[in-house]
Amino acid sequence: MGRIPKDLIEKIIERNDIVDIVSEFVPLRKTGRSYMGVCPFHNDKGPSLSVSQEKQLFHCFGCGASGNVIGFVMRIKNLDYLDAISYLADRANVPLEFSEDDKNTRENAVKEQIYRANVEAARFFFSNLKRSNKAITYLKSRNVESSIIFKFGIGYSIDSWNSLYIYLKSKGFSDEILLKAGLIVKSQKDYYDRFRNRIMFPVIDVKGRIIGFGGRVLDDSKPKYLNSPETPVFKKGTNLYGLNLVAKQGNVENLIIVEGYMDCITLHQYGINNAVASLGTALTMEQAKLLKRYSKDIYICYDADAAGKAATLRGLDILESVGCNVKIIEVPKGKDPDEFIKSFGVDEFKKVIENSLPVLQYRIEKAKDGKNLKDVNQKIVFINDVANILSEVENPIDVQVYAAKVFDETGIEVQSILEQVKKLKNNKINKNNRNNMRNNIVNGNVFNIEPAYRKAERLILNLCIKDIELYGYISKKIIPKEFITDEYKKAAEYIYNKCEKGEKIDANEILIEFESDKGIGDVASIFIEYEYSEDLYELADDLIKTIKKYNLENKIDEINEQIKSYEEANDIEKSAILSKELIELRRQLSLL
């Protein structure tokens, strides 16, 4: 797919007034020059959400969410950039067009041929299954019903060297396309099928396109599972098996993520239609964002072995980082969901779901694994691990409740646990404060803690657009390439260029350069009407100092690491040269 022309994006933005869009989701009330409402992006006691019709921007003074109309739709509907634009284009009856260059046209043609080849391969595998007693017997032994075989498009790759290759060649596909699709492999002499003598699971994206395959052997030979390699249409870690079926349901109450194809298939067969599988890879950020589009409430149900537990802990962090509410399903007796349901029935599995663990409880349970709490030293390690876990928790009631549970298990007084939690929390706050400038009070609200250099970048650019004389003062002291964050560096280049030419600065003109909701939000926050209580020139000096200090400290850390490496390698000459550079950088830092 090509890019949407900028002038068309501008037209779509113009046709979708941000006040009208936000009002569809949040009741707004006119207050002065802006509209105010309760923010939908955090637990707002509100109203904290400000919407400017004049600037066509929104900003929450509680959680810091900012953006234009595209950014708002991306956040509120959990859409990616192109889908948000498509939503707004449909709403405004603006036909979408894509500008194609020769490279994009060629790439899209290749992708279309791969999709077609995958469809033909899936038909071939499905046809093979109907004629193979061995494959049908295997699926019956796994209690897979005919309706589920049809629902998931399950097939069979016969035990033949190149039957799929011959079939697809007869359909007119070139060797190049079949190689790019990952359906065949090149040997020294010829081509052969990648998948042979395997039950085949087509992987289908939410748009209904077959993007790849997974194949499982019928016996205990290795590898048990073989997946398509990465291709122009299949990227590992960006899709989920079964999500196409969930997508047809729209938003669901919750989602269950499992490890394997058979786990997902079995859950659907027994009426649990909100299950997806992570395609044999550790959960990725892209998959987490994809899940959140359909539900914020996610249940993780990975295998009970060590690898499964490690994958669960990683998955928790990723899902929580994108704003999901997570619970963990622990299947008893070390079984996976497929095995458990077939041994004990779906009703018992539903009870397991009901008994799923909140994140905090799960983390504490895992911290206890392998420790003998009757041993003093192991008990101390456990308590410290728990305190570290609780030090990340914001809700004091949660901390108190779990500290009391740990007391019941260990006999360590709740107050002692809470004191350790407080100590660790303070250590983390102090560490963060070294990277955070003083809080700026804005319209009576304190912004969420953010790294000092990011806040400095945001506010220095806000000062630039506030007053052209102030820009002249700032631009002599700091240039765009000194900005640290990519988004703010790009925004600085735009703002400096406009100021030098004496041209009007338009927020949406720069915002259409960014395609992530974070990028849009960060840059949109530059255009907020801040109220400053101090001399703006003195503030500018402080902000510039913060940015320069961060750059110098980073450079010093980098050189220290290099010196350490050279000293370990006994390269005295290079170490001495860098030591002189280090002295100069420290001198510059002392002058700030």
C-alpha positions in Angstrom: 0.0 0.0 0.0 1.3 3.5 -0.9 1.1 6.6 1.2 -1.9 8.9 1.6 -1.0 12.3 0.1 -0.6 15.0 2.7 -3.1 17.3 1.1 -5.7 14.6 1.4 -4.9 14.0 5.1 -5.3 17.8 5.6 -8.7 17.6 3.8 -9.8 14.8 6.0 -8.8 16.7 9.2 -10.6 19.8 7.9 -13.8 17.8 7.3 -13.8 16.3 10.8 -14.1 19.0 13.5 -12.4 17.7 16.6 -15.2 19.0 18.9 -17.7 17.0 16.9 -15.6 13.9 17.0 -14.8 14.1 20.8 -18.4 14.8 21.5 -19.4 11.5 20.1 -17.5 9.8 23.0 -17.4 12.4 25.7 -19.9 15.1 26.8 -18.3 18.5 26.4 -19.1 21.9 27.9 -17.9 25.2 26.5 -15.5 26.9 28.9 -14.0 30.2 27.7 -12.2 29.5 24.4 -12.1 25.7 24.9 -14.4 22.8 25.6 -14.0 20.6 28.7 -15.0 17.0 29.5 -14.1 14.0 31.5 -11.0 12.3 30.0 -11.7 8.8 28.6 -8.1 7.7 28.8 -7.7 7.5 32.5 -9.8 7.3 35.7 -10.6 11.0 35.6 -12.5 12.7 38.4 -12.5 15.6 35.9 -13.2 17.3 33.9 -9.6 17.3 32.8 -9.9 17.0 29.0 -9.6 20.3 27.1 -10.6 20.5 23.4 -9.6 23.5 21.3 -11.8 24.1 18.3 -9.5 26.9 17.2 -6.3 24.7 17.2 -8.2 21.4 16.5 -6.3 19.8 19.3 -7.2 18.0 22.5 -5.2 17.7 25.8 -5.8 16.1 29.2 -4.3 18.0 32.1 -4.6 14.8 34.2 -2.8 12.1 32.2 -1.1 14.3 29.6 -2.8 12.7 26.5 -2.6 15.1 23.6 -3.2 15.1 19.9 -5.3 16.1 16.9 -8.4 14.5 15.6 -6.5 11.5 14.1 -4.6 11.0 17.4 -7.9 11.0 19.4 -9.5 8.4 17.1 -6.4 6.2 17.3 -6.6 6.3 21.1 -10.3 6.0 21.6 -10.9 3.3 19.1 -7.5 1.5 19.4 -6.8 1.9 15.7 -3.5 2.3 13.9 -2.8 5.5 11.9 -4.1 4.3 8.5 -7.3 2.8 10.0 -8.0 6.0 12.0 -7.6 8.0 8.8 -9.9 5.5 7.0 -12.5 5.9 9.7 -12.4 9.7 9.5 -12.5 9.6 5.7 -15.6 7.4 5.7 -17.2 9.6 8.3 -16.6 12.7 6.1 -17.4 10.9 2.8 -13.9 11.6 1.5 -12.6 9.0 -0.9 -9.2 7.6 0.1 -6.4 7.6 -2.4 -2.9 6.3 -2.2 0.1 7.7 -4.0 2.2 4.9 -5.5 5.8 5.1 -6.6 7.2 2.4 -8.8 8.8 0.6 -5.9 5.5 0.5 -3.9 3.6 -0.7 -7.0 6.1 -3.6 -7.5 6.0 -4.6 -3.8 2.2 -4.6 -3.8 2.0 -6.7 -6.9 4.4 -9.3 -5.2 2.2 -9.3 -2.1 -1.0 -9.8 -4.1 0.6 -12.8 -5.8 1.7 -14.2 -2.5 -1.8 -13.9 -1.1 -3.1 -15.7 -4.1 -0.5 -18.5 -3.8 -1.4 -18.9 -0.2 -5.1 -19.3 -1.0 -4.3 -21.9 -3.6 -2.0 -23.7 -1.2 -4.7 -23.7 1.5 -7.2 -25.2 -1.0 -4.6 -27.9 -1.9 -4.0 -28.8 1.7 -7.8 -28.9 2.5 -8.4 -31.1 -0.5 -5.6 -33.4 0.6 -7.1 -33.8 4.1 -10.4 -35.1 2.7 -8.4 -37.9 0.9 -6.0 -38.8 3.7 -7.2 -41.5 6.1 -4.0 -41.0 8.1 -4.6 -37.3 8.6 -8.3 -37.7 9.4 -7.5 -40.4 11.9 -5.0 -38.1 13.6 -7.5 -35.3 13.9 -10.2 -37.6 15.2 -7.7 -38.8 17.8 -7.4 -35.2 18.9 -11.2 -34.9 19.0 -11.2 -32.2 16.3 -14.7 -32.0 14.8 -15.5 -31.5 11.1 -17.1 -28.1 11.8 -13.9 -26.9 13.4 -11.7 -28.3 10.5 -13.9 -26.2 8.2 -13.9 -23.1 10.5 -10.1 -22.9 10.7 -9.5 -24.2 7.2 -7.3 -27.1 8.5 -5.6 -29.1 5.8 -2.9 -31.7 5.2 0.4 -31.6 3.3 1.1 -35.1 1.9 4.3 -37.0 2.4 5.6 -36.0 -1.0 8.8 -34.2 -2.2 7.1 -31.5 -4.4 3.4 -32.1 -4.9 2.5 -28.6 -3.8 5.2 -27.1 -6.0 3.9 -29.0 -9.0 0.3 -28.0 -8.2 1.1 -24.3 -7.8 3.2 -24.2 -11.0 0.2 -25.6 -12.8 -1.7 -22.6 -11.5 0.8 -20.2 -13.1 2.9 -19.1 -10.1 6.5 -18.4 -10.7 9.4 -20.0 -8.7 10.3 -16.5 -7.4 6.8 -15.9 -5.9 6.6 -19.4 -4.3 10.0 -18.9 -2.7 9.0 -15.5 -1.4 5.8 -17.0 0.0 7.9 -19.5 1.9 5.9 -22.4 0.4 8.9 -24.0 -1.3 12.7 -24.4 -0.6 15.5 -24.4 -3.2 17.9 -27.3 -3.2 21.1 -27.5 -5.3 19.2 -29.1 -8.2 15.6 -28.3 -7.8 12.7 -27.0 -5.6 10.8 -29.0 -2.9 7.9 -28.3 -0.6 8.6 -26.7 2.7 5.7 -28.6 4.4 5.5 -32.4 4.0 3.4 -34.9 6.0 2.0 -32.3 8.3 -1.5 -31.1 9.5 -1.7 -27.6 8.1 -3.1 -24.5 9.9 -3.6 -21.4 7.7 -2.7 -18.2 9.5 -5.3 -15.6 8.5 -5.1 -11.9 9.3 -8.0 -9.7 10.5 -8.7 -8.7 6.9 -9.3 -12.3 6.0 -6.0 -12.8 4.0 -4.0 -16.0 4.4 -0.6 -14.7 5.3 1.2 -18.0 6.2 1.0 -21.5 7.6 1.8 -23.6 10.6 2.4 -27.3 10.1 2.3 -30.1 12.8 3.7 -33.6 12.4 1.4 -36.6 12.9 3.9 -38.4 15.1 6.7 -37.5 17.6 9.3 -36.5 15.0 11.1 -33.2 15.2 10.4 -30.4 14.7 6.9 -30.9 16.0 5.8 -27.6 14.5 7.1 -25.8 11.4 5.9 -22.3 10.6 6.2 -20.2 7.5 9.4 -18.1 7.4 9.1 -14.3 7.4 7.8 -13.1 4.0 6.6 -9.8 2.5 3.1 -10.6 4.0 4.0 -12.6 7.1 6.0 -11.0 10.0 6.5 -13.0 13.1 5.2 -11.3 16.2 2.7 -9.0 14.4 -0.3 -11.4 14.1 -2.2 -13.8 16.3 -3.7 -17.1 15.3 -7.5 -17.1 15.5 -7.8 -13.3 15.8 -9.6 -13.2 12.4 -12.4 -15.1 14.0 -12.5 -12.8 17.1 -12.4 -9.7 14.8 -15.7 -10.9 13.2 -17.3 -10.6 16.7 -16.3 -7.0 17.1 -15.3 -5.9 20.6 -15.4 -8.9 23.1 -15.6 -8.9 26.9 -12.2 -10.4 27.2 -9.6 -12.4 25.3 -7.7 -15.5 26.2 -4.2 -15.9 24.7 -2.7 -19.4 24.5 0.5 -20.8 23.1 -0.4 -23.3 20.5 -2.7 -23.8 17.5 -4.4 -26.9 19.1 -5.0 -25.0 22.3 -6.8 -22.2 20.4 -8.7 -24.7 18.2 -9.9 -26.8 21.2 -11.2 -23.7 23.1 -13.2 -22.6 20.0 -14.5 -26.1 19.6 -15.9 -26.1 23.1 -17.5 -22.7 22.7 -14.8 -20.5 24.1 -14.7 -18.3 21.0 -12.5 -15.5 22.5 -9.2 -17.5 22.3 -6.2 -16.6 20.2 -2.6 -18.1 20.0 0.7 -16.2 19.8 2.1 -18.3 16.9 4.8 -20.0 18.9 6.6 -16.7 19.7 6.9 -14.7 22.9 4.2 -12.1 23.0 5.4 -8.9 21.3 4.4 -5.2 21.7 2.7 -5.3 18.2 0.6 -8.3 19.3 -0.4 -6.6 22.6 -1.6 -3.5 20.7 -3.5 -5.8 18.3 -5.2 -7.6 21.2 -6.2 -4.3 22.9 -8.1 -3.3 19.8 -10.7 -5.9 20.6 -10.6 -6.0 24.4 -8.6 -4.4 27.3 -9.2 -7.4 29.5 -6.7 -10.2 28.6 -6.2 -13.6 30.2 -2.8 -15.3 29.6 -3.0 -19.1 29.5 0.5 -20.4 28.7 2.0 -23.8 29.4 3.0 -24.5 33.0 6.6 -25.4 32.2 9.6 -23.1 32.9 9.5 -21.6 29.4 5.7 -21.0 29.7 6.2 -19.2 33.1 8.9 -17.0 31.7 6.8 -16.2 28.7 3.9 -15.3 31.0 6.0 -12.9 33.0 7.2 -11.2 29.8 3.7 -11.1 28.5 2.4 -9.4 31.6 4.9 -6.5 31.3 4.1 -6.0 27.7 0.3 -6.1 28.1 0.3 -3.8 31.1 2.5 -1.4 29.2 -0.1 -0.9 26.5 -2.9 -0.4 29.1 -4.5 -3.9 29.3 -6.0 -5.4 32.4 -4.3 -8.8 32.8 -5.1 -12.0 34.6 -3.3 -15.4 34.5 -5.0 -18.7 34.0 -2.9 -21.5 35.7 -4.0 -24.8 34.3 -3.6 -27.5 37.0 -1.5 -30.7 36.8 1.0 -29.2 34.4 -1.4 -29.6 31.4 -2.0 -27.3 28.5 -5.6 -26.1 27.8 -6.1 -28.7 25.0 -5.0 -31.6 27.3 -7.0 -30.3 30.3 -10.3 -29.9 28.5 -10.0 -33.3 27.0 -9.2 -34.9 30.3 -11.6 -33.0 32.6 -14.1 -31.3 30.4 -14.8 -27.7 29.5 -16.9 -26.9 32.6 -13.8 -27.7 34.8 -11.7 -25.4 32.5 -14.3 -22.6 32.9 -13.8 -23.0 36.7 -10.0 -22.6 36.1 -10.8 -19.4 34.2 -12.9 -18.1 37.1 -10.0 -18.8 39.5 -7.5 -16.9 37.3 -4.9 -14.9 39.3 -4.6 -11.1 39.3 -1.1 -9.9 38.2 0.1 -9.0 41.7 -0.8 -12.4 43.1 0.8 -14.2 40.2 4.1 -12.3 40.5 4.2 -13.0 44.2 3.4 -16.7 43.7 6.3 -16.9 41.1 8.6 -15.2 43.5 7.9 -18.0 46.0 8.6 -20.8 43.5 11.5 -23.0 44.5 12.0 -21.3 47.9 11.8 -23.1 51.2 10.1 -20.5 53.5 11.2 -22.4 56.6 14.8 -21.5 55.7 15.7 -18.1 57.1 17.9 -17.0 54.2 15.4 -18.1 51.5 12.6 -16.4 53.5 14.6 -13.1 53.4 15.1 -13.4 49.7 11.4 -14.0 49.2 10.4 -11.0 51.3 12.8 -8.7 49.4 11.5 -10.0 46.1 7.9 -9.3 47.3 8.9 -5.8 48.5 10.4 -5.1 45.1 7.2 -6.2 43.4 5.0 -4.1 45.7 7.2 -1.0 45.3 6.0 -0.8 41.7 2.3 -0.7 42.9 0.6 2.7 43.1 -2.6 1.7 45.0 -1.7 1.6 48.8 -4.7 -0.7 49.5 -3.3 -3.3 47.1 0.1 -3.0 48.9 -1.5 -3.4 52.3 -3.6 -6.4 51.3 -0.7 -8.3 49.7 1.6 -7.5 52.6 -0.9 -9.0 54.9 -1.1 -12.2 52.8 2.7 -12.5 52.9 2.6 -12.1 56.7 0.1 -15.0 56.9 2.6 -17.2 54.9 5.9 -16.0 56.5 5.1 -14.5 59.9 7.1 -11.4 58.9 5.2 -8.3 60.3 3.2 -6.3 57.9 4.9 -3.1 59.1 8.3 -4.5 58.3 7.3 -5.4 54.8 5.7 -2.0 54.3 8.9 -0.2 55.5 10.9 -2.2 53.0 8.4 -1.4 50.2 8.6 2.3 51.2 12.4 2.2 51.2 12.6 0.7 47.7 9.9 3.0 46.4 11.9 6.0 47.7 15.1 4.7 46.1 13.3 4.4 42.7 11.8 7.9 43.1 15.1 9.4 43.9 16.7 7.7 40.9 13.9 9.0 38.7 14.3 12.5 40.1 17.9 12.6 39.0 16.4 12.5 35.5 13.5 14.8 36.1 13.4 18.6 36.3 11.2 20.4 38.9 7.4 19.9 38.3 5.8 22.7 36.4 2.4 23.6 37.7 0.1 24.1 34.7 -3.4 25.5 35.0 -3.4 24.2 38.6 -2.5 20.6 37.6 0.8 18.8 37.9 1.9 16.9 34.8 2.8 13.2 35.2 6.5 12.6 35.9 8.5 12.5 32.7 12.2 12.6 32.1 13.6 16.1 32.6 15.0 16.4 29.1 11.7 15.5 27.5 9.8 18.1 29.5 12.5 20.6 28.7 12.3 19.9 25.0 8.5 20.2 25.0 8.5 23.5 27.0 11.3 25.1 25.1 9.4 24.6 21.8 6.3 25.9 23.4 8.2 29.1 24.3 9.4 29.4 20.7 5.9 29.5 19.3 4.7 31.7 22.2 6.8 34.7 21.3 9.0 35.4 18.2 11.5 37.5 20.3 11.8 34.6 22.7 12.4 32.3 19.7 15.3 34.6 18.6 16.8 34.3 22.1 16.4 30.5 22.3 17.6 29.8 18.7 21.0 31.4 19.5 21.5 29.0 22.4 20.3 25.7 21.1 19.8 24.3 17.6 17.4 21.5 16.5 20.1 18.8 16.2 20.8 19.2 20.0 17.3 18.0 20.8 17.3 14.4 22.0 13.8 12.9 21.2 13.2 12.2 17.5 9.7 13.7 17.6 10.9 16.9 19.2 13.9 17.2 17.0 11.6 17.0 13.9 9.2 19.5 15.5 12.1 21.8 16.3 13.3 21.8 12.6 9.7 22.7 11.5 9.3 25.5 14.1 12.7 27.0 13.6 12.2 27.0 9.8 8.8 28.7 10.1 10.0 31.3 12.6 13.0 32.2 10.4 10.7 32.7 7.5 8.1 34.6 9.6 5.4 32.1 8.5 2.4 30.9 10.5 3.0 27.7 12.6 0.1 25.2 12.1 0.0 22.3 14.5 -1.8 20.0 12.1 0.8 20.7 9.4 3.5 19.1 11.6 1.3 16.5 13.2 0.6 14.8 9.9 4.3 13.9 9.8 3.8 11.4 12.6 1.9 8.1 12.4 2.0 6.8 16.0 -0.4 8.1 18.7 2.6 8.7 20.9 4.4 10.8 18.3 1.2 12.8 17.6 0.6 13.2 21.4 4.1 14.3 22.2 4.2 17.0 19.4 0.6 18.1 20.0 1.6 18.9 23.7 3.9 21.6 22.4 0.9 23.6 21.3 -0.9 23.7 24.7 -1.6 27.1 26.2 0.7 26.9 29.3 0.6 29.5 32.0 4.1 30.2 33.4 4.6 31.9 36.7 8.3 32.8 36.2 10.4 35.0 33.9 10.3 33.3 30.5 13.9 34.1 29.6 15.2 32.6 32.9 12.9 29.6 32.3 14.4 29.2 28.8 17.9 29.2 30.2 17.0 26.5 32.7 15.4 24.4 30.0 18.3 24.7 27.6 20.7 23.8 30.4 18.7 20.7 31.2 18.9 19.5 27.5 22.6 20.3 27.2 23.3 18.7 30.6 21.6 15.5 29.5 23.6 15.4 26.2 26.9 15.9 28.1 26.1 13.3 30.7 25.2 10.8 28.1 28.4 11.5 26.2 30.5 11.2 29.4 28.8 7.8 30.2 29.6 6.6 26.6 33.2 7.6 26.8 33.6 6.0 30.3 32.4 2.7 28.8 34.9 3.1 25.9 37.8 3.9 28.2 36.9 0.8 30.3 37.0 -1.4 27.2 40.3 0.0 26.0 41.8 -0.4 29.5 40.7 -4.1 29.6 42.4 -4.5 26.2 45.6 -2.7 27.4 45.2 -0.1 24.7 46.7 2.8 26.8 47.1 5.2 23.9 43.4 5.2 22.9 42.4 5.3 26.6 44.6 8.4 27.2 43.1 10.2 24.2 39.5 9.6 25.5 40.5 10.6 29.0 41.5 14.0 27.7 38.1 14.3 25.9 36.4 13.2 29.1 38.2 16.0 31.1 36.9 18.6 28.6 33.4 17.3 28.7 33.4 17.4 32.5 34.7 21.0 32.3 31.8 21.9 30.0 29.3 20.2 32.4 30.7 22.2 35.3 30.1 25.4 33.5 26.3 24.8 33.0 
